Amino acid sequence: MTAPFAPPPASAEPTPKPAGVAGTLLGELTRTDLDTMVLYLERAQDRAERIRENTPAGSYLDRVLERTIAGIALELTQLRYLLGESNELPSGFSSPLTRRRMHPAL
């Protein structure tokens, strides 16, 4: 039996490994790209908070938005730390996201 895909040609060059230093080229990402990502995440968080203000307290949507906002906040904190904008370590390892993954089946 043969594989469902062809092996890469012998002359294929290995893909370059991204650098790990902030401000340098990370694969195809530059510092400007990462700053744009931070701006996008901040706007997404603001929008989720505005939507949550108009939802009934305790509803399913309210709980989903709560977890979404917490996840975005964690991503922003980690990204800022990795970019060197914050000296505070991310506290996401004890976030409420790890406490409530799924509800038990009924």
CORVENQUI-V949010 format. One record per pair of residues at least 12 apart in sequence whose C-alpha atoms are under 10 Angstrom apart, sorted by the first residue. I is the first residue (numbers start at 0). J is the second residue. Records with the same first field share a line. If there is no record, write none. Layout:
# CORVENQUI-V949010
I = J, J
This chain:
# CORVENQUI-V949010
14 = 26
19 = 81
20 = 81, 82, 83
21 = 33, 80, 81, 82, 83
22 = 82, 83
30 = 82
33 = 78, 79, 82
34 = 78, 79, 82
36 = 75, 78
37 = 74, 75, 76, 78, 79
38 = 75
40 = 68, 71, 72, 74, 75
41 = 71, 72, 75
43 = 67, 68, 71
44 = 64, 67, 68, 69, 70, 71, 72, 75
45 = 68
46 = 68
47 = 61, 64, 65, 67, 68, 71
48 = 61, 64, 65, 67, 68
50 = 64
51 = 63, 64, 65, 68
52 = 64
65 = 95, 96
66 = 94, 95, 96, 99, 100
67 = 96
69 = 91, 94, 95, 96
70 = 91, 94, 95, 96
72 = 89, 91
73 = 89, 90, 91, 92, 94, 96
74 = 89, 91
75 = 89
76 = 88, 89, 90, 91
77 = 89, 90, 91
